[in-house]
Amino acid sequence: MNIKESIKFLKEVREELKKVTWPSKQLVRNATIAVIVFTLIVAIYLWGLDILFDRVFDYLYK
């Protein structure tokens, strides 16, 4: 890519970014909270499975 093509590309990128509908602050906050809560739920679920399988295998191999 030469300089002219690079400049043209960056101008086109700027024009496309003007067309983007950006999410509101409230939507971003709600989505972030939802992701954190879901991640915690999955982490607790997997932690519980880990403990369960650990106890089952300890019982089976003793």
matplotlib code that plots the C-alpha trace (Angstrom):
import matplotlib.pyplot as plt

x = [0.0, 1.3, 0.6, -2.3, -4.1, -3.5, -5.0, -8.0, -8.5, -8.4, -10.9, -13.3, -12.9, -13.8, -16.9, -18.1, -17.6, -19.9, -22.7, -22.3, -25.1, -23.2, -24.8, -25.9, -24.1, -27.0, -27.0, -23.3, -23.6, -26.5, -24.8, -21.6, -23.5, -25.3, -22.0, -20.4, -23.4, -23.6, -19.8, -20.1, -23.0, -21.1, -17.9, -19.9, -21.5, -18.2, -16.7, -19.5, -19.0, -15.2, -15.9, -18.5, -16.2, -13.3, -15.3, -16.7, -13.2, -11.8, -14.5, -14.0, -10.2, -9.9]
y = [0.0, 3.4, 6.7, 7.7, 4.4, 4.6, 8.1, 7.1, 4.0, 6.1, 8.6, 5.8, 4.3, 7.7, 8.0, 4.5, 5.1, 8.1, 5.7, 3.5, 3.6, 3.6, 2.1, 4.3, 4.4, 2.7, -0.1, -0.7, -0.7, -3.2, -5.5, -5.4, -6.2, -9.1, -10.5, -10.3, -12.0, -14.7, -15.3, -15.6, -18.1, -20.3, -20.1, -21.2, -24.0, -25.2, -24.9, -27.0, -29.7, -29.7, -30.3, -33.0, -34.9, -34.6, -36.2, -38.9, -39.8, -39.7, -42.1, -44.4, -44.6, -45.1]
z = [0.0, -0.9, 0.9, -1.3, -0.8, 2.9, 3.2, 1.0, 3.2, 6.4, 5.0, 4.0, 7.5, 9.1, 6.8, 7.7, 11.4, 11.1, 10.0, 13.1, 15.7, 19.0, 22.0, 24.9, 28.1, 29.9, 27.3, 27.7, 31.5, 31.4, 29.0, 31.1, 34.2, 32.4, 31.2, 34.7, 36.3, 33.7, 34.0, 37.8, 37.5, 35.0, 37.2, 40.3, 38.3, 37.0, 40.5, 41.9, 39.2, 39.9, 43.6, 42.8, 40.4, 42.8, 45.5, 43.2, 41.9, 45.4, 46.5, 43.5, 43.8, 47.6]

ax = plt.figure().add_subplot(projection="3d")
ax.plot(x, y, z, "-o")
ax.set_aspect("equal")
plt.show()
